[in-house]
């Protein structure tokens, strides 16, 4: 169970990105986070694993107060929280398998990680994850030789190397065309359904929300304005989330 309680974030300069946001996510749920660009979606996801430090509020995961954890404690907490990024965050000049193995850095001796020394078991696990996302044949290619969709599959394989209990996917398909977007979402869906991994995924398009999410929360200017089932987003709720001039396309 993930509990987000009265979460707020104020950036330097006084810009408030989140206002007193509260919600709970049961283990194994696929939760979509929606809203306009700048609504606070990325800030919310990055506060959950403290890539961004919250200003106020609490984040409790499986009984552990993440907001009170030390940096040493966070190293262990982050082992079980995979992150998938909009722009992939790969080392483009490195091989695909090296990027995937980076997901094991929280488990290996820090000195070994500096020279990319990984066990035979870790390398086998990396190949298994690449097979799962359909690009095992690209293992020894440089990451910058891959298409955007393939690079995002590397990002998913890297997250799965952590053997995560939760994945935070920060607009993972925003830079992909609709066909590729569905393929990436299907990998996340499989991880959620087959592995029981909790998924929090920020999305722009309602057709993806309706197809993949168990539940949806919506942010508008940092405030939680909706929490419910995808099919409960009627025209009135849509206008509250996206603005009165928005046109519904999905």
Number of C-alpha atoms within 10 A of each C-alpha: 14 18 19 20 16 15 21 23 24 15 13 7 6 8 9 15 20 26 20 15 19 16 14 13 17 12 16 19 19 26 24 26 27 25 26 16 13 13 21 25 26 21 21 25 21 18 21 24 19 18 11 15 16 21 15 16 16 21 25 17 19 11 10 13 12 20 20 12 13 9 10 8 11 15 13 12 16 19 20 19 21 25 27 24 18 17 16 22 14 21 14 15 12 14 18 31 23 21 24 28 23 19 24 22 18 16 14 14 11 12 9 11 16 9 8 14 16 18 10 9 9 17 17 11 18 27 19 15 23 24 15 15 18 13 18 17 11 18 19 12 15 17 23 15 14 16 11 18 20 20 22 27 26 30 25 29 30 27 27 27 23 24 17 20 18 27 26 23 25 24 19 26 28 16 15 16 11 13 9 16 17 16 15 20 19 15 16 24 19 13 19 19 15 10 13 17 25 25 27 22 27 27 22 17 16 19 12 18 25 17 13 19 21 15 20 24 20 26 26 23 18 22 19 20 15 20 16 13 16 21 11 13 19 10 12 10 14 19 15 18 24 19 14 11 7 11 11 11 7 10
